[in-house]
């Protein structure tokens, strides 16, 4: 759609990107400053969250699908401390990425992946909104980071990958 690629809308995408980054950083600060997420009691808060998701995996119309409940039971809960740090610092990195417009697409993908997992765990809250904004920003492509550090980072990365590419093109 032209709307996403039209450079005149870059300021709109920038405002949305910075707002989304702020939302991620706000959530991350609460976790990083909380010892039940990061610190001496790391894993306690996420264990409660994950057990709550398991309780939503029962009944005729469960909020949490069986396959995801199996993942929670066999992977996430036994590694709650690791996931606790991954969530807290992952949210922080996503927020920084989006506010600075640095590795924006990576930040959007990581944020959307976290939102998707929160929703799969049976939590809606603001996750559908944040997920939708991330998808819209991905559709906007480079217009989402014209006003950001990616304006300088992406061309350098492109040169680096093209320079080091061993793929030969047929002509």
C-alpha positions as CSV (number, residue, x, y, z in Angstrom):
1,X,0.0,0.0,0.0
2,X,1.2,3.4,-0.9
3,X,0.2,4.8,2.5
4,X,2.9,2.7,4.2
5,X,5.7,3.6,1.7
6,X,4.9,7.3,1.3
7,X,7.7,9.3,2.9
8,X,5.3,12.0,3.9
9,X,3.9,9.7,6.6
10,X,7.4,9.0,8.0
11,X,6.7,11.4,10.9
12,X,3.6,9.4,11.8
13,X,5.5,6.1,11.8
14,X,8.3,7.8,13.9
15,X,5.8,9.0,16.5
16,X,4.2,5.5,16.7
17,X,7.6,3.9,16.9
18,X,8.8,6.1,19.8
19,X,5.4,5.6,21.6
20,X,5.8,1.8,21.2
21,X,9.4,2.0,22.5
22,X,8.2,4.1,25.5
23,X,5.6,1.4,26.3
24,X,8.3,-1.3,26.2
25,X,10.7,0.6,28.4
26,X,8.0,1.4,30.9
27,X,7.2,-2.3,31.3
28,X,10.8,-3.2,31.4
29,X,11.7,-0.7,34.2
30,X,9.0,-2.2,36.4
31,X,10.6,-5.6,35.9
32,X,14.3,-4.7,36.0
33,X,13.8,-2.8,39.3
34,X,11.8,-5.7,40.8
35,X,13.8,-8.4,42.6
36,X,11.1,-11.0,41.7
37,X,12.0,-10.5,38.0
38,X,15.7,-9.6,38.2
39,X,17.8,-10.2,41.3
40,X,17.7,-12.2,44.4
41,X,14.2,-13.6,43.8
42,X,14.4,-13.8,40.0
43,X,11.8,-16.2,38.6
44,X,9.2,-15.7,41.2
45,X,7.0,-13.2,39.3
46,X,7.2,-15.1,36.0
47,X,6.4,-18.4,37.7
48,X,3.2,-16.8,39.0
49,X,2.4,-15.6,35.5
50,X,3.2,-19.0,33.9
51,X,1.1,-20.9,36.5
52,X,-1.7,-18.5,35.8
53,X,-1.5,-19.3,32.1
54,X,-1.7,-23.0,32.9
55,X,-4.9,-22.5,34.8
56,X,-6.4,-21.0,31.6
57,X,-5.6,-24.2,29.6
58,X,-8.6,-26.1,30.9
59,X,-12.2,-26.4,30.0
60,X,-14.2,-26.6,26.8
61,X,-12.9,-23.4,25.4
62,X,-9.5,-22.8,27.0
63,X,-7.8,-19.4,26.7
64,X,-4.4,-21.2,26.5
65,X,-4.0,-23.9,23.9
66,X,-2.7,-27.3,24.9
67,X,0.5,-27.1,22.9
68,X,1.4,-23.8,24.5
69,X,0.5,-25.1,28.0
70,X,2.9,-28.0,27.2
71,X,5.6,-25.5,26.3
72,X,5.0,-23.6,29.5
73,X,5.0,-26.7,31.6
74,X,8.1,-28.4,30.1
75,X,10.3,-25.5,29.0
76,X,9.4,-22.2,30.6
77,X,8.6,-23.2,34.1
78,X,11.7,-25.3,34.7
79,X,13.7,-22.4,33.4
80,X,11.7,-19.6,35.0
81,X,14.8,-17.7,36.2
82,X,16.3,-17.6,32.7
83,X,13.0,-16.5,31.2
84,X,12.6,-13.9,33.9
85,X,15.8,-12.2,32.8
86,X,15.1,-12.7,29.1
87,X,11.7,-11.0,29.4
88,X,12.9,-8.1,31.6
89,X,16.0,-7.2,29.5
90,X,14.3,-8.2,26.2
91,X,11.6,-5.6,26.9
92,X,14.3,-3.0,27.7
93,X,16.3,-3.7,24.5
94,X,13.2,-3.6,22.4
95,X,12.3,-0.2,23.9
96,X,15.7,1.2,23.4
97,X,15.8,-0.1,19.8
98,X,12.5,1.5,18.9
99,X,13.1,4.9,20.6
100,X,16.5,5.3,18.9
101,X,15.4,3.8,15.7
102,X,18.4,1.4,15.8
103,X,17.9,-2.1,14.4
104,X,14.3,-1.2,14.3
105,X,13.0,-4.2,12.4
106,X,14.8,-6.5,14.8
107,X,13.3,-4.7,17.7
108,X,9.8,-4.8,16.2
109,X,10.1,-8.5,15.5
110,X,11.3,-9.2,19.0
111,X,8.6,-7.1,20.5
112,X,5.9,-8.7,18.4
113,X,7.2,-12.1,19.3
114,X,7.0,-11.3,23.0
115,X,3.4,-9.8,22.6
116,X,2.4,-13.0,20.8
117,X,3.7,-15.1,23.6
118,X,1.9,-13.0,26.2
119,X,-1.3,-13.4,24.3
120,X,-0.7,-17.2,23.8
121,X,-0.3,-17.4,27.6
122,X,-3.8,-16.0,27.9
123,X,-3.1,-12.4,28.7
124,X,-4.6,-9.7,26.5
125,X,-4.1,-6.3,28.3
126,X,-2.4,-4.0,25.8
127,X,-0.7,-6.8,24.0
128,X,-3.0,-6.8,20.9
129,X,-2.6,-3.0,20.6
130,X,1.2,-3.2,20.8
131,X,1.3,-6.2,18.5
132,X,-0.8,-4.4,15.9
133,X,1.4,-1.2,16.0
134,X,4.5,-3.4,15.5
135,X,2.9,-5.0,12.5
136,X,2.0,-1.6,11.0
137,X,5.5,-0.3,11.6
138,X,7.0,-3.4,9.9
139,X,4.7,-2.7,6.9
140,X,6.0,0.8,6.8
141,X,9.5,-0.6,6.4
142,X,12.2,2.0,6.1
143,X,9.7,4.8,6.7
144,X,9.5,3.6,10.3
145,X,13.1,4.5,10.9
146,X,13.9,7.4,8.5
147,X,14.2,9.6,11.6
148,X,16.4,7.2,13.6
149,X,19.9,5.7,13.8
150,X,19.0,3.1,11.2
151,X,19.3,5.8,8.6
152,X,23.0,5.4,9.2
153,X,23.2,1.8,10.4
154,X,21.2,0.0,7.6
155,X,23.4,1.3,4.7
156,X,26.5,0.2,6.6
157,X,25.1,-3.2,7.3
158,X,24.0,-3.6,3.7
159,X,27.6,-2.8,2.5
160,X,29.0,-5.2,5.0
161,X,26.8,-8.1,4.1
162,X,27.1,-7.4,0.3
163,X,30.9,-7.2,0.7
164,X,31.1,-10.5,2.6
165,X,28.6,-12.3,0.6
166,X,29.8,-15.4,-1.2
167,X,26.7,-15.7,-3.3
168,X,27.3,-15.3,-7.0
169,X,24.6,-13.9,-9.1
170,X,23.8,-15.3,-12.6
171,X,23.9,-12.8,-15.4
